[in-house]
Amino acid sequence: MALICAAACLRSFGIGLLGVVLGVFLYREGLSSTSIGLVIAAGLAGAAAATALVTFRADRIGRRASLVALSLLSAVGAIPLIAHSRLALLLPLAFVGMLNGMGTDRSASFALEQAVIPGLVSDRGRTWTFAWYSLVLDAGGAFGALAAGAPLLAQRWWGIDLATAYRWLFTGYAGLSVISGAFYLFLTSQVEVSSPAVDRKPQPVSAATKLTVRKLASLFALDSLGGGLLTDALVSYWFFRRFGIAENHLAILFFLVHVLNALSHLGAAWLARRIGLIKTMVFTHLPSSLFLIAASFVPSARWAVALFLLREALVEMDVPTRQSYVAAVVAPHERTYASGVTNLTRNLCWAASSSVAGAFMKVAFSAPLFVGGGLKVIYDLLLWRAFRHVRPPEEKAMR
């Protein structure tokens, strides 16, 4: 578990970094809002393709080997950023390297780790383990976001050319991806499925599980359509263009965002133990979306930042609870399938909506915030209606 958390922390550091600087960097490179949205979408589409491969092949190929390969591919995404490539090269390499502008880790590696972790702990400890795992991810993302201010500070303090400083930053991102892959090499066979090692042929997934997963995936799709409009890269770009907040201040803002996200995961586990997973997911996620919608209308940077931070204090509380819930309502050998399908659906929808987020900004610059928040409100209401009576094993005695 320690190796998984160490690798995940480094991966999340790089993703937190990209979430702050990617949109601003591409804007400085001369790309339009629409082109920036397309680059973010290409990276998320690559993550979706990788998640599809993980869903149906990782248990046969081997989970450890899959995690190593995904880490090495992530380093490829830094190449066009280091070389200041044009859009024609940037798009395919962003796809291959699964360039993540979300600011939060929703990668194929993230999906596969969700299938691995429940097999390492008891049902009773599953939600808390996911909470600590999520805290590690957001802690890494927080420091990655803070590091995003380095290029501008290097320019101001030491007179380093901004383009050179960004090149060093993205080289560091590639290095983190390689080191993350090295950690996975030391994982034991405990992370693999329990089917015979000769053929690693997975056990069949039941019809009941497929139905449950389809229902969950369809709801998560709606949530992700909203989330694709709200990637950290796009939101930081929104703050940069609307209120003139520079990268060094954005770095501090998104550092605070990830700190709030990290702390909220422990709160989510504590709350879920008392009221249940579904109630925790809905009753925290719904108000967070309302805060976001309000932020899109306020005229001052101070109010926008305050509402955004209130939103971030709550919005991630559904992450460890959702991961735990998906793992709980399926059999152990079905977890790679369930995690893969639900995460694949999310990645596809993130890619689809992020590709048009920039175009939305041409209609109304704050459109992604209130449209994305509105879609998330609808998701919360439908999730409550569909799954409020479907309880995981540890909640059977809960009233």
C-alpha positions, 0 to 999 in steps of 0.5 A: 500500500505504501508503494502505491501511495508513493507512486500515486503521490508523485503522479498527482504532483505532476497533475496538480502542476499541469492543472494550474499552468497548462491553460495559461502556458498554452495561452502564452504560446498563442493558442485560443480558448477553443484550441486550449479546450481541444488540447485538454480534451485530447489528453483526457481522450487518451486517458479514456483510451488507456482506461478502456485497455486497463478495464478489459486487459489489465488483469490478463496483462498484469496489474503491475506491468500495466501501471509501469507502462502507464507511468512511462507513457505519461512522460511522453505528454511532456515532450510537446510542452518541452519542445513548444510544439505546434497544435498539430503535434501537441494534440496527438502527443497529448493523447498518447501521453494522457496529458491531464489538465483536470488538476485532479488525478482521474487517470487509467492508473487511478482507475486500476489502483481503485481495483487493487486497493479493496483487495488489500483491506477489509470491508470495514476499513475500505472507505477509510483506506480510500480516504487516506489514499485520496488525501495522499493524492490531493496532498501531492496535487497541492504541492504540484499546484504550488510548484506551478508558480516556479516559472514566474518566480524564476523569471522575477528573482533570477531573470530566467527566460519564462520559456526556459523556466517552463521547459525545466518545469515540464522536464521535471514533470516527465521525470516524476512520471518515470520515477512513479513507474519505478515504484510500481516495479516493487509491488508484489503479486498480492496486487494481481487477481487471484485467478491462476497465473498460467492464463490469468483469465478473469472470472466472468462478470455477473449480469446483475453487476453489469446492470448496476455498473451501467446505472452508475456509469450513466450517472457518473457520465452526467457528473463528468460532463459537468466536470469536463467544463471545470478542469483546473487548467480551464478554471485557472485560465478563467481566473487569469483572464477574468480577474488578472490573477497571475500564475504565482497567485494561482499557484497559491490558490490551487494549493489551498484548493488541494489542501481543502480537498485532502482534508475533506476526504477524511471528513467524508470517511468519518461522515460515511461511517455515521450516515452512509456512503450515498448520503455523504456523496449527495449531501456534500456534493450538491451544495458544492455545485451551488457554490460554483454556480454562484461564483460564476456570477459574482463581479469581484475576484475576492468573492469568486475566490471565496465561493470557489474555496467553499466549493472545493472544501466539499466537492471531493468528499464524494471521491473516496465514498464513490470509490468505496461504494463501487467496490462494495456493490460488486464481487472482488473479481469484478472490481477491475471491470467496475472501476474501469467502466465507471472511470472510462465513462467519466474520462470519455465525458470529461474529454467530450465536454472539455473539448467544447468548454473553450467554445462555451467561453466565446458565448459567455466567458463564465458559461463553463462554471454555471453549466458545469455546476448545473449538470452536477446538481442534476447528477446528485438528485438522480443518484439519490433517487436511484441508489439511496436504498442500495447499501454496501455490506457494512451498512446493512445494519444501519438505519 
